[in-house]
């Protein structure tokens, strides 16, 4: 059982709404967290969240520990504890133990046409004064020839590595 308390605090004639999340774990949830803490391979985030949830538990099975004491022992910030409690209350037990999947969308700069041009440059003779193409030289040449607006040497490396794997297969 979890609770969300909203308290209106008066601060210099302004009313501020503060959220306080209370975590009450069931016996089954406590046992699962204790298994995470005591055994197995888990990420650091999973261990940290398990320790925080075990310590902020307000049920009859737990000892009462303050957020300040938890922060001091685990060497984490008060805000981290609040975020873990909030996530437990709003999203549930399982979401607290696993990392939230990223929803970032990556824009692909290099398409097949740009790839072909990059490979043709890489296969050509290097500029005078160089014995072979470097990734930075390839990136600069692609921009110089206006095949692409800007490209990093790391993107060049990734494209060439992908092509080499394809040719080896």
C-alpha positions in Angstrom: 0.0 0.0 0.0 1.4 3.4 -0.9 0.2 6.9 -0.1 0.6 10.3 -1.5 0.1 13.2 0.9 -0.3 16.8 -0.4 0.2 19.4 2.2 -0.3 23.1 1.8 2.5 25.1 3.4 2.2 28.8 4.0 5.5 30.5 3.2 5.4 34.4 3.2 1.8 34.6 2.2 2.3 32.1 -0.6 0.7 28.7 -0.5 3.0 26.0 -1.7 1.8 22.4 -2.3 4.3 19.8 -1.2 4.1 16.1 -2.0 5.1 13.6 0.5 5.2 10.0 -0.6 4.9 7.2 1.9 6.0 3.7 1.0 4.4 0.7 2.7 5.8 -2.6 1.4 4.0 -5.9 1.6 5.8 -8.8 3.2 6.3 -10.3 -0.3 7.9 -7.1 -1.6 10.2 -6.9 1.4 11.3 -10.4 0.8 12.0 -9.7 -2.8 14.1 -6.6 -1.9 16.0 -8.6 0.7 16.8 -11.3 -2.0 18.1 -8.5 -4.3 20.3 -7.1 -1.6 21.6 -10.4 -0.3 22.1 -12.4 -3.5 22.6 -12.3 -7.2 24.0 -9.9 -9.8 22.2 -6.7 -10.1 23.0 -3.2 -11.3 24.2 -0.6 -8.8 21.0 1.3 -9.4 18.9 -1.8 -8.5 20.9 -2.3 -5.2 20.6 1.4 -4.3 16.9 1.5 -5.0 16.3 -1.7 -3.0 18.2 -0.3 0.0 16.2 2.9 -0.2 12.9 1.2 -0.4 13.7 -1.1 2.5 14.7 1.8 4.6 11.8 4.2 3.8 9.2 1.4 4.3 6.5 2.6 6.8 4.9 -0.8 7.3 4.8 -2.8 10.5 7.7 -5.0 9.4 10.3 -2.3 9.2 12.4 0.0 11.4 11.7 3.7 11.1 14.6 5.5 9.5 14.7 9.1 8.4 15.6 10.2 4.9 18.6 12.1 6.3 20.0 9.0 7.9 19.5 7.0 4.6 21.1 9.8 2.6 24.1 9.8 4.9 24.6 6.0 5.0 24.1 5.4 1.2 25.9 8.6 0.2 23.0 9.8 -2.0 21.0 13.0 -2.1 17.7 13.6 -0.5 16.2 14.3 -3.9 17.3 10.8 -5.1 15.3 9.3 -2.2 12.3 11.4 -3.0 12.4 10.4 -6.7 12.6 6.7 -5.8 9.7 7.0 -3.4 7.7 8.9 -6.1 8.4 6.3 -8.7 7.4 3.6 -6.4 4.1 5.3 -5.6 3.2 6.4 -9.2 4.7 3.5 -11.3 4.8 0.5 -8.9 7.3 -1.9 -7.3 8.8 -3.4 -10.5 9.5 -0.1 -12.2 11.6 1.0 -9.2 14.1 -1.9 -9.6 14.6 -1.6 -13.3 16.1 1.2 -15.3 13.6 3.3 -17.2 14.0 2.8 -20.9 15.2 5.7 -22.9 12.7 7.5 -25.2 15.3 9.6 -27.0 15.0 9.6 -30.7 18.2 9.6 -32.7 18.2 11.3 -36.0 20.2 9.3 -38.6 22.5 11.6 -40.6 24.1 9.0 -42.9 21.9 7.3 -45.5 23.0 5.0 -48.2 24.0 7.7 -50.6 26.3 9.4 -48.1 27.7 6.0 -47.1 28.6 5.2 -50.7 30.4 8.5 -51.1 32.3 8.0 -47.9 33.4 4.5 -49.0 34.5 5.8 -52.4 36.6 8.5 -50.7 38.1 6.0 -48.3 39.0 3.7 -51.2 40.6 6.5 -53.1 44.2 7.8 -52.9 44.8 9.8 -49.7 45.7 13.5 -49.9 49.3 14.5 -50.6 51.5 14.3 -47.5 49.5 11.4 -46.0 50.1 7.7 -46.4 46.5 6.8 -45.6 43.1 8.3 -44.8 42.4 9.0 -41.1 38.9 9.2 -39.8 39.2 13.0 -39.3 40.6 13.5 -42.8 37.6 11.5 -44.2 35.1 13.6 -42.2 36.7 16.8 -43.3 36.7 15.7 -46.9 33.0 14.8 -46.8 32.2 18.3 -45.5 34.6 19.9 -48.0 32.9 18.2 -50.9 29.5 19.2 -49.4 28.3 15.6 -49.3 27.0 16.3 -45.8 26.7 19.4 -43.7 28.7 18.1 -40.8 29.9 14.7 -39.7 32.1 13.5 -36.8 35.0 11.2 -37.1 33.2 8.7 -34.8 30.3 8.5 -37.3 32.8 7.9 -40.1 34.3 5.1 -38.0 30.9 3.5 -37.3 29.9 3.5 -41.0 33.2 2.0 -42.1 33.2 -0.6 -39.4 29.6 -1.6 -40.3 30.7 -2.0 -44.0 33.8 -4.1 -43.1 31.6 -6.4 -41.0 29.2 -6.7 -44.0 32.1 -7.5 -46.4 33.5 -10.2 -44.0 30.2 -12.0 -43.7 
